[in-house]
Amino acid sequence: MAEGKDPLRYFRVEARELVDQISAGVLDLDQRPGPEPVAMLLRVAHTLKGAARVVKQKEIADHAHAFEEILVPHRGDDAGPLAAEEMRELLRLNDAIAACVTVMEKPAPAPDKKVEPAKAQEKAPEPRREEVVKPPTADLDELLDAIGETNTRMAPLRVGCSTVERLHRSAENLADQLRVGRGNAAATRAAAERLAAELGSAGRRFTDSVDQIERELEDVRARAEGLRLVPVSSVFTTLRRAVRDAADAEGKRVRFEARGTGIRMGAHLLGPVSGGFLHVVRNAVVHGIEPEQERVAAGKPAEGTITVEVERRGRFAMFRCIDDGRGFDLDALRRTAEDRGLLAAGSGPPDSESLLGLVLHGGISTAPAVTEVSGRGIGMDAVREVAVQLQGEVKVHSTPGLGATVELIFPLALLAMTGLNVEAGGTVATLPLDVVRACVRLSPEEAAAAAVSGRIVYDGSAAPFLPLAEALYTGSTVPDTPGIGAAVVVNTTGGTFAIGVDRLAGTSGLVARPLPELAPASAVVSSVSVDADGNPRLVLDPQGLADEVFRGHQAGARPAAATVAAPLPILVVDDSLTTRMLERSILESAGYEVDLAASGEEGLEKARARRYGLFLTDIDMPGIDGFTFVERTRADPKLAVVPAILVSSRASAADRDRGRDAGASAYVVKGEFDQELLLGHIRRLVVRS
Amino acid sequence: MRVTSVAGRVEQLRADFDRSFAEPARTLDGDSIELLAVGAGGRPYALRLSQASGVHPDRPVTALPTTVRALLGVAGFAGTVVPVYDLAALLGHTIGQRPRWLLLTAGTPPMALAFHELDRHLRVPLGDVVTASTDDDGQHGCLQGLVRLPDGDRPIIDVPAVRALVHQLAGHQPVPEEIR
């Protein structure tokens, strides 16, 4: 079919939008009967009927008409609510229309093939679950508007081009006149001046137009980026309908609540999540929510509630389904687990956490026997698969008699956020604004004090403080910069801390994307965004920063919860036995494993024989000296990844420069040997396994 | 067809000239090879043009906190964020000043190599390329043969081998595990 002659081109878009409105409206009406949802549905169904007739989609028009017929008697304030049978019929017609529209949206295999709604309905356990989540038309309209706007800005440029052409001719004329010496000097000068003036104003107009186009294009780019993300609310209708259908089939009354509808994320994520959560909400109705009498007897409201919450935590998204039903049947789970020998012998009775863990982490969930008793095996399988696919995680909480919660947490690839731009050590980086609690201006003295003590007083208590430049320049020298001018106080689940930045550079909306492959980075960077000039900008990970900050504050004794990898061993190269032993004792008491080498040669040999996290080397040694040791290791790609620190009694600037040129990451002078300073460098630099 | 008039001759020349732009550049017409003569870490090298998908000067590189020393950072190419590796560092030379040129390599995942000097573009007869194995000390198999030029021999950098080295380096540092 020729694209330009496709009569259904626009109808498809409109019909999909109207069907979505009908699907949501029917569920609204079901939950909150009243004249408003009825009026809305009548309006939408009527529009659909009209549009369908225009493009000769009789079936859709007929269904829409039947839909209207049911609703008409219930229009107006004093009309009674719909009977259950009428409600069911509305839902059936809703599905029938949706099926027609879905068929129409697929490329027609044969022109004579007619839509059979009854057939479409037969395979209706999941009529429109597989559908692609699309960006709303309104967003597309806005993008098109923005492109149109940019286009109109081209007109002045077109005019400008002909002006330039004209001025070019004038200039040539003038040159001719000058060449042949015709005309008087005054007139020629006047002409030249006129030309210069005209060129000047043409140039200004060009500059204005180009500036304007640049701004418009930036707007277009931002909107187009936003289109890659769709609102989470687009999957709620599907979930809500699943709850409604399941409740109807079970003869239960269940109310559906949605929270966090405004969040946007990549359409490729929402598809699988919605698929997995469909099972979760259905199971919550079927197995979680008790029959009405049972609920009333237990002192609960007769109507059960299922809440689906969506939340964004840093670069993770969290979908949560909460029901107020009976919770998981832990006794049955325990029995089955025991029968199948899944519990370690002699480990005592398992607690509920480990039982729920068994459901989640395989083993018993796929077995039919357990599926029947636990009642949630299949749903759990589905959601676990989604979690694996999205590299996320599922958590289950259950309180017998009070309900259960299923939580799916997964990292977001593309993430729209508002960021606070900060500058540190010449680099601009972005921090998600929602974790920023405050920004504090620091005087040079305050900044120096904070950097030395590693703490800053905020809100009456001392918060750990880390200059951001230190975290950003892991493994290299921090360039000279004006110095810290502000502290940003950050709130994370791990606690409150502050980072020192040179200056604040405003806030901006951005789309964060994962770091590319082949770009392994420190955990303080979670993702990158692309700025208006097309250059990457680092997006900081609050959790990674927190780990970095708190690690610096509790040397050796890292928080048990943190999953930070253990540091690799450190190789100490020094020809002096005393220094070797001193350094070893310092490092070992800080929790590092240490190997020793008495010369540069031995050091190189050992360095190649084992993976180290850091080299700590003296400079003045017989044979290969420290500079050479560092240079040789830098020249070997396998060893170059291991940072090197030079320790020496040489204190001159020239030696420091030479050390830096050789590729040393830090330089510590023995005379002013400061254990804390050395450990600080090591903590910052050491490679972890 | 014989062209008689001067106008016809001019027309013919113009058409030939225009057509020459429409024809794809010949990278390898059987007996010659196209190379880029580059300088990295103060030494001359050559790169096969067919192993590159673009050369860009002075593109801003956003530094990345990383323990991989050769990884200079990331740069933007038409909306794609691409890791940039220092060619000199990969070849085992001490890193001097920041390289000016970025070479986008062919293959996936996207990767750019930074080098200091772009000397010139060469088309040399295949016979001038010596495929004998070069002294491999320090270069980790990144060099494959050399090209004989009037101003001296240039080792040829094997981009796929460099890519393999980068994969190995990046793989050595597993992406930090996600918290939680």
Interface residues (C-beta under 8 A of the other chain):
Chain A: F316 Q391 E393 I409 P411 T427 A471 L472 Y473 T474 G475 S476 R513 L515 P516 E517 L518 A519 P520 A521 S522 A523 V524 V525 V528 V530 D533 G534 N535 P536 R537 L538 Q543 G544 D547 A562 T563 A565 E631 R634 A635 D636 P637 K638 A640 V641 V642 P643 D661 A662 G663 V687
Chain B: P60 T62 A63 L64 P65 T66 T67 V68 R69 A70 L71 G73 V74 A75 G76 A78 G79 T80 V81 V82 P83 A89 L90 G92 H93 T94 I95 P109 P110 M111 G138 H140 L165 V166 H167 L169 A170 H172 Q173 P174 V175 P176 E177 E178 I179 R180
